[in-house]
Amino acid sequence: MNNHQYVLIIDFGGQYNQLIARRVRENNVYCEVKPYTTPLEELKALNPIGIIFTGGPNSVYLEESPHISKEIFEWGVPVLGICYGCQLMAYTLGGEVTPAQDDSAREYGKTKTYYNTDCKLFQGLPEEGISWMSHSDYMARVPEGFALVAHSDACPNVAIADESRGFYGVQYHPEVNHTEHGQDMLHNFLYNVCGAVGDWTMEDYCKTAIAAVREQVGDGKVLLGLSGGVDSSVAAALLAEAVGNQLTCVFVDHGLMRKNEGDEVEAAFKKWDINFVRADAEQRFLDKLAGVTEPEKKRKIIGAEFIRVFEEESSKVGQVDFLVQGTIYPDVIESGKGDAAVIKSHHNVGGLPDDVQFQIIEPLR
């Protein structure tokens, strides 16, 4: 179990949501990304020290856009709204958000921004800098109790704050490199507003993940499909540390990698006491892909062929209880799960056949 301070990131469909999580973790604070559809009682049970609303492509005043209950603002927990999250906060708490009436109120890209450094979010920072904007809607009226704490030449309410309740909203993206001092702003929110103590590191996650895998697997046998990519390789290293020779890595050499890359993958796993199987499946994959030009169809074919190779190889090594995949959260989002649009399906999310014979472990999901 995670015993660290916890920051909750609520996902409203923006493109930078995982980057926000990365920035929080770079500040030595543990966080997780949860969809806005998660029941409120589940979110409250996580006992967050702070909440971040992400950006998103929608307009808050449309009925079909993502919304969240006003109750979340009654928990006594600080909230930072970013872009759509800022406008959602304003809208939910009684402000007014409208389409921008002219081009000057729509802001995109690098924008000179002026900050009130008395605000906790901007303390210790320069009074002006570049921020990365992306909004076509306008906060025509901010909620009662909120002050305007940053502005640009075109927009008077680039950032808003109700410091008595710990609510902050910014209409730009502090998590991207283009925003000057953006990481400092997030640090201020985490430490000055939420009271973070910095009690988490990535090494903590590694230890926790290894312990969780050991508990789940017990004395079972594990099969891992190794593609040679970063995600499956990290998952393989984690499982190797966790269960050692209970793990069989099937490296599917599908013939689609760079020259000599297959040999490099095999060499990288010599340090562990695991069962490493290299399956030469190049011709199978090329035959299946012959004449196929549509990328999404290729991904589905590759995913299906991957699992067939796994099944064949597992029948040679005896009983296998678990199949490990290097699925990461962006794979799930890009494959169109939940309310997200399909960017591209990933073979470890959308391409698997329905008759998979193993229990799936996804330690990075």
RAZIZI-V460296 format. One record per backbone hydrogen bond with DSSP energy under -1.0 kcal/mol. CO is the residue of the C=O (numbers start at 0). NH is the residue of the N-H. E is the energy in kcal/mol with one decimal. If there is no record, write none. Layout:
co = [CO,CO]
nh = [NH,NH]
e = [E,E]
This chain:
co = [5,6,7,8,9,10,15,16,17,18,19,20,21,23,24,27,29,31,33,34,38,39,40,42,43,49,50,51,52,54,58,61,68,69,70,77,78,79,80,81,82,83,84,85,86,87,88,89,90,95,95,97,101,102,106,108,110,112,113,115,118,121,126,128,129,130,131,132,134,135,137,137,140,142,146,148,149,149,150,154,157,158,158,159,160,161,161,161,165,166,167,168,169,172,175,178,180,181,182,183,184,185,186,187,187,188,189,200,201,202,203,204,205,206,207,208,209,210,211,212,213,216,220,220,221,222,223,225,228,229,230,231,232,233,234,235,236,237,238,239,242,243,245,246,247,248,249,250,250,251,252,257,259,260,261,262,263,266,271,274,276,278,278,280,281,282,283,284,288,293,294,295,296,297,298,299,300,301,302,303,304,305,306,307,308,309,310,312,320,321,322,323,327,327,328,329,330,331,332,333,333,336,345,345,345,358,360,361]
nh = [48,31,51,33,53,35,19,20,21,22,23,24,25,28,27,199,6,8,10,37,42,43,44,45,46,7,79,9,81,13,61,64,71,72,73,50,167,52,169,84,86,87,88,89,90,91,92,94,93,139,140,137,104,105,134,132,130,128,150,118,121,124,114,112,179,110,172,108,106,99,97,139,95,145,160,115,157,158,113,151,170,148,149,168,146,164,165,166,78,161,80,159,82,175,178,181,184,185,186,187,188,189,190,191,192,193,195,204,205,206,207,208,209,210,211,212,213,214,215,216,217,219,320,321,247,323,249,251,232,233,234,235,236,237,238,239,240,241,242,243,245,246,221,274,223,276,225,252,278,253,280,260,263,264,265,266,267,269,273,248,250,252,280,284,285,286,287,288,291,297,298,299,300,301,302,303,304,305,306,307,308,309,310,311,312,313,314,315,358,222,360,224,330,331,332,333,334,336,335,342,343,339,348,349,350,322,324,364]
e = [-2.8,-1.5,-2.7,-3.0,-2.2,-1.6,-2.2,-1.7,-2.2,-2.5,-2.2,-2.4,-2.3,-1.2,-2.1,-1.5,-2.1,-2.7,-3.0,-2.0,-1.7,-2.6,-1.7,-1.0,-1.8,-2.4,-2.6,-2.8,-2.2,-1.3,-1.8,-1.5,-1.5,-1.8,-2.4,-2.2,-2.8,-2.6,-2.8,-2.6,-2.1,-2.8,-1.9,-2.2,-2.7,-2.8,-1.9,-3.3,-1.2,-1.0,-1.8,-3.3,-1.4,-1.0,-2.5,-2.7,-2.6,-2.3,-2.2,-1.7,-1.5,-1.8,-3.0,-3.4,-2.7,-2.6,-2.1,-2.5,-1.9,-2.1,-2.9,-1.3,-3.0,-1.8,-2.0,-2.7,-1.2,-1.5,-3.3,-2.9,-3.0,-2.5,-1.1,-2.6,-3.0,-1.2,-1.0,-2.1,-1.9,-3.0,-3.0,-2.5,-3.1,-1.0,-1.3,-1.6,-1.9,-2.1,-2.4,-2.5,-2.2,-2.6,-2.9,-1.8,-1.2,-2.2,-2.6,-1.3,-2.2,-2.2,-2.5,-3.1,-2.5,-2.3,-2.3,-2.3,-2.3,-2.0,-2.2,-2.9,-2.3,-2.5,-2.2,-1.8,-3.1,-2.6,-3.0,-1.6,-1.8,-2.7,-2.2,-2.2,-2.4,-2.4,-2.5,-2.6,-2.1,-1.7,-3.1,-1.4,-1.9,-1.9,-2.8,-2.5,-2.6,-3.4,-2.7,-1.0,-2.5,-1.5,-1.7,-1.8,-1.6,-2.3,-2.1,-2.3,-1.8,-1.4,-1.6,-3.0,-3.4,-2.4,-1.3,-2.2,-2.5,-2.5,-2.1,-2.1,-2.2,-2.0,-2.2,-1.8,-2.3,-2.8,-2.5,-2.3,-2.5,-2.5,-1.8,-1.6,-2.2,-2.3,-2.4,-2.2,-2.6,-2.7,-1.5,-1.0,-1.5,-3.0,-2.9,-1.3,-1.2,-1.2,-2.0,-3.1,-1.6,-1.7,-1.9,-3.3,-1.4,-1.7,-2.5,-2.3,-1.0,-3.0,-2.4,-1.3]
